[in-house]
Structure formats: structure tokens, C-alpha cells
Amino acid sequence: TRARGHHTAGVRGGVWCGSWSDVWLAALGLSPKLEIWPMLWAHYTVDPSLADRYPQWFCFQRERGDDGGLYYAFPVLSHTADGRPRIKAGIDWAPKELRVAEPNAMATEPPESLVELLDTFLFNEVAGVQERVETVMSPYSMASDVNFVLDRLSPTLSLFAGGSGQAFKFAPLIGDSLARLA
């Protein structure tokens, strides 16, 4: 293998290719069998007088029918073009019928039913939420058991997959584990 004109024999490395793990690893004859979960998040404007009072939070509830029960939000970290404070909020689950095997097959337009669940939760449970101003679907790669895939593929190649948006909470542990494997 050559990188920037230099031989890399003996170099140890890692692979972290998120939603494209199955696609990239297929060339090596490997397949961690990850699912791609389209995760809904949105920006909501909030009451400016409360802008400095919004924490980062997670709400864990039991599933109720179509409602997966896991919601989250971040504090005001940005503003709309006209200066209104906004929070980022989302759901931390995806309905089974939206989960796919290929990242390019993921729904990019959020189903209205999911948007309604997020809106209803925020407008009923969080004070000062005013208006949804942006809606996004982001790909998460998830193993079928919702655990991370962390392993050595060869004596010189390690893999981390299946973490997507949730892995940041475990970054020091994942980094230490990958370093040990390398």
C-alpha cells in the first residue's frame, strides 16, 4: 500500500466508516451486517428569555405503539438567520420499516408521523419551544443488537462500527480500546 508516495508496510490502522461500513468492508470479504437507521432531528426556535436555561437532555420512556420513547435535545448553540435562538432536538430510534441495509436506500424525507411525534413531545413537554424551522434525517449505523462492533480484523487492522450518533458518549473508551487493538 502506498500513501502520499511512502510505503506503509508495518503501519497499524483502524477503520471507522459509519453507515458505509458494510459497503467498504465487503471489499475485504467482511460484513458486520449493520442496519442504517434514519434518525430524525430538527431545529426549533425557543423563547429568547429562556435561551440560557435549556440543558442537554435525554428522555427515556417505554415504547408506546409507534413512539419509540427516546427523545433528546441540545441547548441553544445556534440562531436562525434573523437571530432567534434555536435548540436541536430529535428522536433516538427509527421505526423498523424505515431501517435499510444500504446507506443510499435510506429515506431522506422524514415521514410526517415521526415529525408529528417529535413536535407533540416538544410542544407538550418543553417550555418555550416556539416553531420547528428545520427538519433533517441523518443515517445511523446500528448492529441488530444495538451494540457497537469493535474488533481486530487482522494483525494490522482494527474496526469500529455501529456507533453513529451514540458513540460520542463513549469516545474515550472506544479510543482506548482501538489503540489497544492497534
C-alpha positions as CSV (number, residue, x, y, z in Angstrom):
1,T,0.0,0.0,0.0
2,R,1.3,3.5,-0.8
3,A,0.2,6.7,0.9
4,R,1.4,10.1,-0.1
5,G,4.3,8.4,-2.0
6,H,5.5,6.5,1.0
7,H,5.3,2.8,1.7
8,T,3.1,1.9,4.7
9,A,4.2,-1.6,5.4
10,G,4.1,-2.3,9.1
11,V,1.7,0.5,9.8
12,R,-1.2,-0.4,12.0
13,G,-4.5,1.3,11.5
14,G,-8.2,1.4,12.1
15,V,-11.4,1.7,10.0
16,W,-14.4,3.8,11.1
17,C,-16.7,4.2,8.2
18,G,-20.0,4.6,9.9
19,S,-23.1,4.0,7.7
20,W,-20.9,2.8,4.8
21,S,-19.1,0.0,6.9
22,D,-20.8,-2.9,5.1
23,V,-20.1,-1.3,1.7
24,W,-16.4,-0.7,2.4
25,L,-15.7,-3.9,4.3
26,A,-17.4,-6.0,1.5
27,A,-14.2,-5.5,-0.5
28,L,-12.3,-7.3,2.3
29,G,-14.9,-10.1,2.3
30,L,-16.3,-8.9,5.6
31,S,-19.8,-7.8,6.6
32,P,-20.8,-6.7,10.1
33,K,-24.4,-6.7,8.9
34,L,-25.3,-3.2,10.1
35,E,-28.7,-1.6,9.6
36,I,-29.0,2.0,8.6
37,W,-31.5,3.8,10.8
38,P,-32.8,7.2,9.5
39,M,-32.8,9.3,12.6
40,L,-35.0,12.4,12.7
41,W,-33.8,15.6,14.3
42,A,-34.9,19.2,13.9
43,H,-34.2,22.8,15.0
44,Y,-36.8,24.6,17.0
45,T,-36.9,28.3,17.9
46,V,-37.3,28.9,21.6
47,D,-38.4,31.8,23.8
48,P,-35.4,34.2,23.9
49,S,-36.0,34.9,27.6
50,L,-35.4,31.2,28.4
51,A,-32.5,30.7,25.9
52,D,-29.8,30.2,28.5
53,R,-31.8,27.8,30.5
54,Y,-32.0,24.8,28.1
55,P,-29.7,22.0,29.1
56,Q,-28.6,19.0,27.1
57,W,-31.1,16.3,28.0
58,F,-32.3,12.8,27.2
59,C,-35.8,11.4,27.9
60,F,-36.0,7.6,28.2
61,Q,-39.6,6.3,28.1
62,R,-41.1,2.9,27.3
63,E,-42.2,2.4,23.6
64,R,-45.8,3.2,23.1
65,G,-47.1,1.9,19.7
66,D,-45.3,3.9,17.0
67,D,-43.5,6.0,19.6
68,G,-40.0,4.6,20.3
69,G,-39.9,6.7,23.5
70,L,-36.3,8.1,23.3
71,Y,-36.0,11.9,22.8
72,Y,-33.1,14.3,23.2
73,A,-32.2,17.9,22.8
74,F,-29.1,20.2,23.0
75,P,-29.0,23.7,24.5
76,V,-29.1,26.8,22.3
77,L,-25.9,26.5,20.3
78,S,-27.1,28.5,17.2
79,H,-29.6,31.0,16.0
80,T,-31.8,31.4,12.9
81,A,-30.7,33.8,10.2
82,D,-32.9,36.5,11.8
83,G,-31.3,36.0,15.2
84,R,-33.8,33.8,17.0
85,P,-32.3,31.2,19.4
86,R,-32.8,27.6,18.5
87,I,-32.3,24.2,20.0
88,K,-31.6,20.9,18.2
89,A,-33.9,18.1,19.3
90,G,-34.6,14.6,17.9
91,I,-35.7,11.1,18.4
92,D,-33.2,8.3,19.2
93,W,-34.9,5.4,17.4
94,A,-36.2,4.6,14.0
95,P,-39.3,2.5,13.1
96,K,-38.4,-1.0,11.7
97,E,-40.0,-0.3,8.4
98,L,-37.5,2.6,7.7
99,R,-34.4,0.7,8.6
100,V,-32.4,-0.4,5.5
101,A,-29.2,-2.3,4.7
102,E,-27.7,0.2,2.2
103,P,-27.0,3.9,3.2
104,N,-28.1,5.1,-0.2
105,A,-31.5,3.4,0.3
106,M,-32.3,5.5,3.4
107,A,-35.3,7.7,3.4
108,T,-34.2,11.3,3.2
109,E,-37.6,12.9,3.7
110,P,-38.9,12.5,7.2
111,P,-42.3,10.7,7.5
112,E,-44.9,13.1,8.7
113,S,-45.8,10.6,11.5
114,L,-42.3,10.9,13.0
115,V,-42.3,14.7,12.7
116,E,-45.7,14.8,14.5
117,L,-44.3,12.6,17.3
118,L,-41.3,14.9,17.8
119,D,-43.4,18.1,17.6
120,T,-46.0,16.8,20.0
121,F,-43.4,15.7,22.5
122,L,-41.5,19.0,22.4
123,F,-44.5,21.4,22.3
124,N,-46.1,19.5,25.3
125,E,-43.1,18.7,27.4
126,V,-40.5,21.5,26.9
127,A,-41.3,25.1,27.9
128,G,-40.7,27.9,25.5
129,V,-40.5,25.8,22.3
130,Q,-42.0,28.0,19.5
131,E,-41.5,26.8,16.0
132,R,-39.8,24.0,14.0
133,V,-37.6,25.7,11.5
134,E,-35.6,22.8,10.0
135,T,-36.1,19.0,9.8
136,V,-33.3,16.5,8.9
137,M,-32.9,12.7,8.6
138,S,-29.4,11.5,9.4
139,P,-28.1,8.0,8.9
140,Y,-27.1,6.0,12.0
141,S,-25.4,2.6,11.5
142,M,-26.6,0.1,14.1
143,A,-25.9,-3.5,14.8
144,S,-29.0,-5.7,15.1
145,D,-28.5,-5.9,18.9
146,V,-27.8,-2.2,19.1
147,N,-24.2,-2.8,20.4
148,F,-21.1,-1.4,18.9
149,V,-18.8,-3.6,16.7
150,L,-15.2,-3.2,17.9
151,D,-12.7,-5.9,16.8
152,R,-9.4,-6.6,15.2
153,L,-9.9,-7.6,11.6
154,S,-6.2,-8.6,11.0
155,P,-3.0,-8.2,13.0
156,T,-2.7,-4.6,11.5
157,L,-6.4,-3.5,11.0
158,S,-9.0,-2.8,13.7
159,L,-12.6,-1.9,13.2
160,F,-15.2,0.2,15.0
161,A,-18.7,0.3,13.5
162,G,-22.3,0.6,14.6
163,G,-21.8,3.7,16.7
164,S,-23.0,6.6,14.7
165,G,-24.6,9.4,16.8
166,Q,-24.4,7.4,20.1
167,A,-20.7,6.7,20.1
168,F,-19.6,10.2,21.2
169,K,-20.6,9.4,24.8
170,F,-18.1,6.6,24.8
171,A,-15.3,8.2,22.8
172,P,-12.5,7.9,25.4
173,L,-13.3,4.2,26.0
174,I,-13.6,3.4,22.2
175,G,-10.4,5.3,21.5
176,D,-8.5,3.4,24.2
177,S,-9.9,0.1,23.0
178,L,-9.0,0.8,19.4
179,A,-5.5,1.9,20.5
180,R,-5.1,-1.3,22.4
181,L,-6.2,-3.4,19.4
182,A,-3.8,-1.5,17.1
